[in-house]
Amino acid sequence: MALDSRSYRAGAFAITIGGSAPGYVRKVDMGKLSNEIITENLGGTIRQKKHAGKMKHDPITLEVGIGMGKELYTWIKNSFDNKHTRMDGEVLIADHDYKVMRRMEFVNALVSEVGVPAMDAAGKEALYFTVK
């Protein structure tokens, strides 16, 4: 690690969808890349051959504010209306000075799940949607 590199700041995330920034992103889970191991028997012996199978990526999970941008709102609304729209975008991770340090792109993504916060009048915490 170089001496002039800076560490990441917790919560310094941004997201772009279709080329525009939809609003504040509180938390991002990038998901993980995994695959299954396939085992094949070799003839009539007890030897086996193992190799990697199909790769699988867990969904990206975003926690966004209730004041999300129009692009993200339209994407979620289309999902509820059974007009499943595929979108391209990227997740950006910034350092202390909000300089982009890491970028993860996604292509042809769909909204698969939306978590709605509890609408409690007595609650004092801010409202955030969870979008997968």
Phi and psi in degrees as GROMACS dihedral restraints (atoms count N, CA, C in turn):
[ dihedral_restraints ]
;  ai    aj    ak    al  type     phi  dphi    fc
    3     4     5     6     1   -71.6    20    10
    4     5     6     7     1   151.0    20    10
    6     7     8     9     1   -70.2    20    10
    7     8     9    10     1   -24.1    20    10
    9    10    11    12     1   -91.0    20    10
   10    11    12    13     1    -0.3    20    10
   12    13    14    15     1   -80.3    20    10
   13    14    15    16     1   147.2    20    10
   15    16    17    18     1  -107.3    20    10
   16    17    18    19     1   156.9    20    10
   18    19    20    21     1   -84.9    20    10
   19    20    21    22     1   167.3    20    10
   21    22    23    24     1   -83.3    20    10
   22    23    24    25     1   152.3    20    10
   24    25    26    27     1  -101.3    20    10
   25    26    27    28     1   135.1    20    10
   27    28    29    30     1   -64.1    20    10
   28    29    30    31     1   128.6    20    10
   30    31    32    33     1    87.3    20    10
   31    32    33    34     1     9.8    20    10
   33    34    35    36     1   -95.4    20    10
   34    35    36    37     1    75.3    20    10
   36    37    38    39     1  -119.5    20    10
   37    38    39    40     1   154.2    20    10
   39    40    41    42     1  -145.6    20    10
   40    41    42    43     1   158.0    20    10
   42    43    44    45     1  -136.7    20    10
   43    44    45    46     1   142.9    20    10
   45    46    47    48     1  -121.8    20    10
   46    47    48    49     1   139.0    20    10
   48    49    50    51     1  -130.0    20    10
   49    50    51    52     1   121.5    20    10
   51    52    53    54     1    62.2    20    10
   52    53    54    55     1    27.4    20    10
   54    55    56    57     1    90.4    20    10
   55    56    57    58     1    -1.9    20    10
   57    58    59    60     1  -128.1    20    10
   58    59    60    61     1   152.0    20    10
   60    61    62    63     1   -87.6    20    10
   61    62    63    64     1   120.3    20    10
   63    64    65    66     1   -82.9    20    10
   64    65    66    67     1    -9.6    20    10
   66    67    68    69     1   141.3    20    10
   67    68    69    70     1  -168.4    20    10
   69    70    71    72     1   -72.6    20    10
   70    71    72    73     1   133.0    20    10
   72    73    74    75     1  -114.9    20    10
   73    74    75    76     1   118.6    20    10
   75    76    77    78     1   -81.8    20    10
   76    77    78    79     1   -42.5    20    10
   78    79    80    81     1  -145.3    20    10
   79    80    81    82     1   144.7    20    10
   81    82    83    84     1  -133.7    20    10
   82    83    84    85     1   132.8    20    10
   84    85    86    87     1  -116.3    20    10
   85    86    87    88     1   113.2    20    10
   87    88    89    90     1   -72.5    20    10
   88    89    90    91     1   -11.9    20    10
   90    91    92    93     1    77.0    20    10
   91    92    93    94     1   170.5    20    10
   93    94    95    96     1  -128.2    20    10
   94    95    96    97     1   153.8    20    10
   96    97    98    99     1   -95.2    20    10
   97    98    99   100     1   129.5    20    10
   99   100   101   102     1  -145.1    20    10
  100   101   102   103     1   169.8    20    10
  102   103   104   105     1  -151.1    20    10
  103   104   105   106     1   165.4    20    10
  105   106   107   108     1   -98.1    20    10
  106   107   108   109     1   151.3    20    10
  108   109   110   111     1   -95.1    20    10
  109   110   111   112     1   125.1    20    10
  111   112   113   114     1   -99.6    20    10
  112   113   114   115     1   129.9    20    10
  114   115   116   117     1  -111.4    20    10
  115   116   117   118     1   126.2    20    10
  117   118   119   120     1  -118.3    20    10
  118   119   120   121     1   133.2    20    10
  120   121   122   123     1   -76.9    20    10
  121   122   123   124     1   138.8    20    10
  123   124   125   126     1  -100.8    20    10
  124   125   126   127     1    98.4    20    10
  126   127   128   129     1    60.5    20    10
  127   128   129   130     1  -143.2    20    10
  129   130   131   132     1   -92.2    20    10
  130   131   132   133     1    10.6    20    10
  132   133   134   135     1   -93.0    20    10
  133   134   135   136     1   176.7    20    10
  135   136   137   138     1   -92.8    20    10
  136   137   138   139     1     5.9    20    10
  138   139   140   141     1   -77.5    20    10
  139   140   141   142     1   147.5    20    10
  141   142   143   144     1  -131.8    20    10
  142   143   144   145     1   150.9    20    10
  144   145   146   147     1  -113.9    20    10
  145   146   147   148     1   130.2    20    10
  147   148   149   150     1  -115.9    20    10
  148   149   150   151     1   139.9    20    10
  150   151   152   153     1  -150.5    20    10
  151   152   153   154     1   163.3    20    10
  153   154   155   156     1   -74.4    20    10
  154   155   156   157     1   140.1    20    10
  156   157   158   159     1   -97.5    20    10
  157   158   159   160     1  -154.1    20    10
  159   160   161   162     1   -66.8    20    10
  160   161   162   163     1   136.4    20    10
  162   163   164   165     1   -77.5    20    10
  163   164   165   166     1   146.9    20    10
  165   166   167   168     1  -136.6    20    10
  166   167   168   169     1   138.0    20    10
  168   169   170   171     1  -116.4    20    10
  169   170   171   172     1   126.8    20    10
  171   172   173   174     1   -67.4    20    10
  172   173   174   175     1   155.1    20    10
  174   175   176   177     1   -67.2    20    10
  175   176   177   178     1   151.0    20    10
  177   178   179   180     1   -80.9    20    10
  178   179   180   181     1   132.0    20    10
  180   181   182   183     1  -115.3    20    10
  181   182   183   184     1   126.5    20    10
  183   184   185   186     1  -116.4    20    10
  184   185   186   187     1   143.2    20    10
  186   187   188   189     1  -114.9    20    10
  187   188   189   190     1   108.0    20    10
  189   190   191   192     1  -114.9    20    10
  190   191   192   193     1   153.8    20    10
  192   193   194   195     1   -73.5    20    10
  193   194   195   196     1   163.8    20    10
  195   196   197   198     1   -69.3    20    10
  196   197   198   199     1   -19.3    20    10
  198   199   200   201     1   -93.2    20    10
  199   200   201   202     1    40.9    20    10
  201   202   203   204     1   -63.4    20    10
  202   203   204   205     1   159.1    20    10
  204   205   206   207     1   -71.4    20    10
  205   206   207   208     1   168.2    20    10
  207   208   209   210     1   -62.9    20    10
  208   209   210   211     1   -36.4    20    10
  210   211   212   213     1   -63.8    20    10
  211   212   213   214     1   -46.5    20    10
  213   214   215   216     1   -68.3    20    10
  214   215   216   217     1   -40.7    20    10
  216   217   218   219     1   -61.0    20    10
  217   218   219   220     1   -43.8    20    10
  219   220   221   222     1   -65.3    20    10
  220   221   222   223     1   -38.7    20    10
  222   223   224   225     1   -62.6    20    10
  223   224   225   226     1   -44.1    20    10
  225   226   227   228     1   -67.0    20    10
  226   227   228   229     1   -43.8    20    10
  228   229   230   231     1   -60.7    20    10
  229   230   231   232     1   -43.0    20    10
  231   232   233   234     1   -61.6    20    10
  232   233   234   235     1   -35.3    20    10
  234   235   236   237     1   -65.1    20    10
  235   236   237   238     1   -41.4    20    10
  237   238   239   240     1   -67.9    20    10
  238   239   240   241     1   -29.7    20    10
  240   241   242   243     1   -87.0    20    10
  241   242   243   244     1    11.0    20    10
  243   244   245   246     1    59.4    20    10
  244   245   246   247     1    29.3    20    10
  246   247   248   249     1  -110.1    20    10
  247   248   249   250     1    66.4    20    10
  249   250   251   252     1   -61.9    20    10
  250   251   252   253     1   106.9    20    10
  252   253   254   255     1   -98.1    20    10
  253   254   255   256     1   131.6    20    10
  255   256   257   258     1   -90.6    20    10
  256   257   258   259     1   132.7    20    10
  258   259   260   261     1  -128.1    20    10
  259   260   261   262     1   153.0    20    10
  261   262   263   264     1  -107.0    20    10
  262   263   264   265     1   151.3    20    10
  264   265   266   267     1  -174.5    20    10
  265   266   267   268     1  -167.7    20    10
  267   268   269   270     1  -154.0    20    10
  268   269   270   271     1   152.6    20    10
  270   271   272   273     1  -107.7    20    10
  271   272   273   274     1   129.9    20    10
  273   274   275   276     1  -113.5    20    10
  274   275   276   277     1   136.5    20    10
  276   277   278   279     1  -116.2    20    10
  277   278   279   280     1   129.7    20    10
  279   280   281   282     1  -115.5    20    10
  280   281   282   283     1   162.4    20    10
  282   283   284   285     1   -92.4    20    10
  283   284   285   286     1  -163.6    20    10
  285   286   287   288     1   -62.0    20    10
  286   287   288   289     1   -30.3    20    10
  288   289   290   291     1   -94.8    20    10
  289   290   291   292     1    12.9    20    10
  291   292   293   294     1    59.8    20    10
  292   293   294   295     1    31.0    20    10
  294   295   296   297     1   -88.8    20    10
  295   296   297   298     1   129.8    20    10
  297   298   299   300     1   -66.1    20    10
  298   299   300   301     1   120.8    20    10
  300   301   302   303     1  -104.0    20    10
  301   302   303   304     1   -27.4    20    10
  303   304   305   306     1  -146.5    20    10
  304   305   306   307     1   145.8    20    10
  306   307   308   309     1  -138.2    20    10
  307   308   309   310     1   131.4    20    10
  309   310   311   312     1  -124.9    20    10
  310   311   312   313     1   119.4    20    10
  312   313   314   315     1   -93.3    20    10
  313   314   315   316     1   148.1    20    10
  315   316   317   318     1  -128.3    20    10
  316   317   318   319     1   146.3    20    10
  318   319   320   321     1  -129.2    20    10
  319   320   321   322     1   137.1    20    10
  321   322   323   324     1    54.7    20    10
  322   323   324   325     1    44.2    20    10
  324   325   326   327     1   -84.2    20    10
  325   326   327   328     1   148.3    20    10
  327   328   329   330     1  -118.6    20    10
  328   329   330   331     1   152.5    20    10
  330   331   332   333     1   -83.3    20    10
  331   332   333   334     1   118.1    20    10
  333   334   335   336     1  -104.5    20    10
  334   335   336   337     1   -22.5    20    10
  336   337   338   339     1  -157.0    20    10
  337   338   339   340     1   140.5    20    10
  339   340   341   342     1  -130.2    20    10
  340   341   342   343     1   123.2    20    10
  342   343   344   345     1   -99.2    20    10
  343   344   345   346     1   126.2    20    10
  345   346   347   348     1  -100.7    20    10
  346   347   348   349     1   134.3    20    10
  348   349   350   351     1   -70.8    20    10
  349   350   351   352     1   159.9    20    10
  351   352   353   354     1   -68.8    20    10
  352   353   354   355     1   125.8    20    10
  354   355   356   357     1   -90.3    20    10
  355   356   357   358     1    77.3    20    10
  357   358   359   360     1  -104.4    20    10
  358   359   360   361     1   122.0    20    10
  360   361   362   363     1   -66.7    20    10
  361   362   363   364     1   -28.4    20    10
  363   364   365   366     1   -82.4    20    10
  364   365   366   367     1   -12.6    20    10
  366   367   368   369     1   -72.4    20    10
  367   368   369   370     1   142.8    20    10
  369   370   371   372     1  -104.5    20    10
  370   371   372   373     1   -10.0    20    10
  372   373   374   375     1   -82.2    20    10
  373   374   375   376     1   158.2    20    10
  375   376   377   378     1   -71.5    20    10
  376   377   378   379     1   158.5    20    10
  378   379   380   381     1   -98.1    20    10
  379   380   381   382     1   128.8    20    10
  381   382   383   384     1  -133.5    20    10
  382   383   384   385     1   136.6    20    10
  384   385   386   387     1   -92.1    20    10
  385   386   387   388     1   144.6    20    10
  387   388   389   390     1  -104.9    20    10
  388   389   390   391     1   122.1    20    10
  390   391   392   393     1  -121.9    20    10
  391   392   393   394     1   128.6    20    10
